[in-house]
Amino acid sequence: MERLIEQLMYRSRWLLAPIYLGLSVALVALAVKFFQEAWHLIVHILTISEADLVLVTLSLIDMAMVGGLLVMVMMSGYENFVSALDVDGDQEKLAWLGKMDASSLKLKVAASIVAISSIHLLKIFMNAENTGNDKLLWYTVIHLTFVLSAFAMGYLDRLMRQTHA
């Protein structure tokens, strides 16, 4: 009975596979939105103000970073929790693939969230005249919470690695 339960638990990891594949749908949606924004920028390039150009560019950077985060979570999560990716020798392999454990993945996700939040906060500050002071304060507090959380996660991970070394 114990062996059956253990086998079922072990095989249930495959339930994560469609979830990681489902993240690719979000990546497609993000790509569509990215190119929609890029097309909008190209169409209005001669009439758009410099500040609006910077805001749109920051939005594009933001979407690119979220896309990178999605790829990292999809592939590392699959490899850590489901199965090793079988990439043929003649295919290009990502340098970090197979080297990122669950702890490293969490730290990279936290760092990516901080970077994405930084870009979002910069966009808000560039559009500060249209944003109330109380909202600016809350956006800053939320961003600092992300920064402190990422720092705390990194510090705790370092402590854990030192105690296990």
N, C-alpha and C positions, 0 to 999 in steps of 0.2 A: 504494500500500500504506500509506504514511504517513497519508494522508488518511482511509482506512478505519479505521485504528487510532485516530486522533484522534476520529473520529465515534463509534466504539464506546465509547471512554472517556467522551466527553462525554454520550452517551445513557445510559450506565450509572448516572448519578446518579439516575435514576428508580428504581433498586433501593432507594434510601433512602425513597421515598414510603411503601411498606407498613410500613416500620419506624416512621416518624413516626406513621402511622395506628395502628399497634399500640400506641403509647404511650397512645392514647385508651382502650384496653382497661384499662390500668393506672389511668387516671383514673377510669373507671367503677368498678373494684374499690375504689379509694380512697374514692369517694363512697359506695358501699354500706357500707364499714366506718365512715365518718364518721357516717352516719345510724344505723347500728347502735349506735355509742357514744352518740350524742345521745339515741336512744330509751331506752337503758339508763339514762342520766342522768335523763331525765324520769320514768321509772318509779320510780326510787329517790331522787328529789329530797328527799323529806321524811325519809329515813333515812340519807342519806349524810353523812359527816363533812365539815367544812370543808376539811380537808387533802385528802381524796379528791376533793372537788368541784374544787379547784384543779388536782389532777393530771389529772382527766378533761378539764378545760377546756384545760390545756396540751397534752394529746393531740389535742384537736380543732384547736387552733391549729397544732400540728405538721402534722397532716394537711392543713389548708388551705394551709400554706406549701409542702408537697410538691406539692399539686395545682397551685398557681401555678407552681412550678418546671417541672412537666410541661408545662403549657400553653406556657410560655415556650420550652422546648426544642423542643416539637413545631412550633410555628409559626415561630419564628425559624430553626430548623434547616432546615425545609422551604423557607422563603423564601431562605435563604442558599445552600443546596446543591442544591435541586431546581428550584423555579420560584417566581416571584412569585405571591402569593395574589391571586386576582381577587375582591376584595370590592366589591360593587356600591355605588354612591354613596349609595343610600338605606339601606344597612346600617351599623350602628355599626362603626367601625374602631378597633382598639386604638391608642392614641397611639404606642406604641413600635414598632409593626409597620412593617417596612421600614427602620427606623433602626438596627437592631442587627446589626453585623457579627459574624463568628465570634469575634473577639477580645473584643468586648463581651459576647457570649453566655457565653464561658468565665468572664469576671469575674463576671457576674451569677450563674452557676451556683455559683461558688466562694463568693460572698457569701451566697447562699441556703443552701448547705451549712453555713456557719458559723452562720447564724441558726437553722437547724433543729437543729444540734448544740447550740447554746446552750439552746434550749428543752428538748431531751432531757437535757442536763446539769442544768438546773434541776429537772426532774422527779426525777432521780436524787438530787440533794441534798435535795429535799423528802421523799424516802423513804429518807434516809440510815441510819436505824436498822435497816432491813432489808437494807442493803448493806454488805459488808465494806470495811474501809479500803483494802485493796489494790485492790479494784475501783474505788473512788472515785478513787484516784490514777490508775489506768489510763484511766478515762473523762476525767479532767481532762487528762492527757497527750495523749490522742487529740484532744480538742477543741482544745487549744493547737496541735497539729500542723495541724489544719484552718485555724486562724487564721493561723498563720505561712505556710502554703502560699498562702492567699488574698492575704495581704499581699505575698508574694514575686511572685506572678503579677501583681498590680496594679503593683508597682514595675517589674518587667521590661517590662510592657506600656507603661508610661509612658516608660521608656528607649527602647524601640523606636520609639514615636511621635515622640520628640524627635529621634532620629537620622534619621528619614525626613522630618522637617519642614524 
